[in-house]
Amino acid sequence: MATTEKAKTPTRRTAAGGAGAKVTRRQNAEKGFVASKALDDRLQAVLVDLLELAMQGKQAHWNVVGRNFRDTHRILDEIIEAAREFSDTVAERMRALHAVPDGRSDVVAATTTLPEYPQGEIDTSETVDLITVRLEATVGTIRGVHDDVDEEDPTSADILHAIIEKLEQFAWMVSAENRTPAASR
């Protein structure tokens, strides 16, 4: 038997003591969170460094030569894949927050904090050092914006945590190729 109830407007329930979720001034027509300009800028800075890391990783991948070529070539592929996935995650998070990511090549080149990658064939040992610097620079950008991002949007900060964890792991793994054991120093 069908009933004819009027559509009810949803009401917010409050937790015991009257403390419940409050509507913020940044909610849009769909009731979603809208990034502030500062949050947008911080995520954009992360995005461009991740895009640049992927591009420089590819440049290194194509032009690395020397001892341990195969291992270096392969880990570069892993770094490139991770950087591409992370950049997509950050860009899609920006869109979810109603911000507009900008990954155009001229914007990336003009705004990245990563140093320019050298042209030509590069020895594996130098490649290891160059990529380590770029991994650490990208982590530096993310750590530099993290606390402010966390203050405004803990969900975006959680994404940054995962990126930091993986990029720091890559930096350790790659740099270990050129290290000597501490006892040997």
Secondary structure, 3 states (H helix, E strand, C coil): CCCCCCCCCCCCCCCHHHCCCCCCCCECCCCCECCCHHHHHHHHHHHHHHHHHHHHHHHHHHHEECCCHHHHHHHHHHHHHHHHHHHHHHHHHHHHCCCCCCCCHHHHHHHCCCCCCCCCCEEHHHHHHHHHHHHHHHHHHHHHHHHHHHHHCHHHHHHHHHHHHHHHHHHHHHHHHHCCCHHHC
